[in-house]
């Protein structure tokens, strides 16, 4: 299970890691969009964050119950106590990234509804709120700041084989 803030590389690293391990990749954000039939940004606008979080909790529950490969969770999925409990006993990988690097990667991406007004300020707030949870849940931590995808994947593949 990959966790981390927006811009940490969950989708990019997750896809490459799954390929390196010869397993399937799944992203709970994509599951939410498929179930809702619309992008996350539209779920936030049309239905509100609370509705999105309910869909997210369900997507995580279903994925943890049936997916054997690499699973990327949305950045805020770990905020739900239910999700934290479900992650117990799983190998949780926290993809750490500096604020500056995350801002550079995310940019002014309007598809990220929690970062719309002031991305740097909002991202700092999200990091401050979520960092203790990411760190507590993590079995493995990998810093992705200014590192190539290949470097991070090699590190994680080795760490996962050891665990």
N, C-alpha and C positions, 0 to 999 in steps of 0.2 A: 504494500500500500504506500503510495507516494502522497505526502502532504507537504504543504508549504504555501507561501503567499503568492499572489498574482506575480508573474514574471520570474518565478523561481525555476521554471523549466519542467513542470510536472508532465505536460503533454509531450514536449520534445524529448526529454530524457526518458520518459516512460515508454514512448514508442521505440526508441533505440535500445533501451534496456530489454524490453520484451523480445526484440529481434535477436539481441545477443544471447539471451537465455533460451531462445527457441520456444517461447510461449506467447499467448495472445495478450494484447493490450486492450484495456477498457478504461474509459473516462466517464466518471459519473455525471459530469456536466453535459456530455453528449447524450447520456441516457435520459437526463431531465428534459433536454430539448426534444428528443425523439418522443418521449411520452406526452409532453405538452403540445407538440406540433408547432413550436415556435422557438426562436432564440431566447436565451436567458434575459437579455435586455428587454425584450417584449413582455416576458413573464413579469418582470419587475414593474414595468409601466402599467400593464393591463390588470395584473392580479395582486401585485404588492410583494414585498420581500417575504412576508410570513408564508404566503402561498408557495413561493419558490423554495423556502427552507423545508416545508413539508414534503415537497416533491424530492428535494435533495436527500432528506433523511430516508425516504422510501427507496430511492435509487441506490444509496449506500448499503442499506439493509439487503436489498436484492443482490447486489453485486458481491457483497461479502459472503452471501450464502451460496452463490453458484459460480463464481469466477475463480479459476485456478491460476491465472497469469498475473501480470503486472496491472495494478489498478491505481489510477490517479483520482484523487478526491478533489472536489472543488475547494478553493482556499478557505472558505468559511465553514465547510462541512464539520470540522472538528469542534465548532462552538456548541453543538448539540450534545448534551450529556449522554443521550441514547447512543449517538455515534461513537463517543469516546468509550463507552462500555463495550460496544460491538468490536472495537479495534483491539481490545485487550486480548492477548494471546496471538495476535497477528504480528508479522514483521513489518513494522511501520518505519518508513524511511522519510526523514525530514530533509527536504531540499532547502538549504539555507541560502539566502541571497542578501546582499547589502541593499539598503534603501536606494542608493544612487543607481546601482545596476538594475534593480527592479523597475525603477522609474524609466530608465533608458529602454528597457525591453518592452514595457507596457505602453509607454508614450501616452498619447492622448486618446487611447482606444475607447471609443464610446460604447463598444460592445461589453464593457465592464461597468455595469451600472453603479457599483459602489465607488467608482473612481471618477465619475463624470465632472464634478465641479472643480475640484483642485486635486488632480491626481497625486502630486507629491505629498500634500498634507493628509489626504485620505489614506494613502498607502502607509504613511508613517503611523497613523491612528490604527489601521488594521494590523500592522506588524506589532505594535505595542500591545494590543488586545490579544492577539493570537500566539505570539511568541512563546509564552509560558506553556501553552497547551501543546504546541508543536514539540517543544523540548521534552515535556513530560511523557508524551506518547511515543517518542522516537526510540527505536531500538538501534537504528543506524542514522547518522547525520552526515550529509555530504554538502559541502559548500560549493555552490555553482558560480559564484562571483568570479568574473574574468577567467573562467576555465572553459575549455572546449567540451563539447558534447562527448567526444570520445574519451577524454580524461575522466569525466564524471561517471560515464557508463562503465569503464574499466574498473574504477574504484568500487562502484556499487556491485558489479558482478562478482568481484573478489570477496567483498564483505558478505554478500549473500551466500556464497558458497561456504564461508566459514561459519555462518550462523545456523 
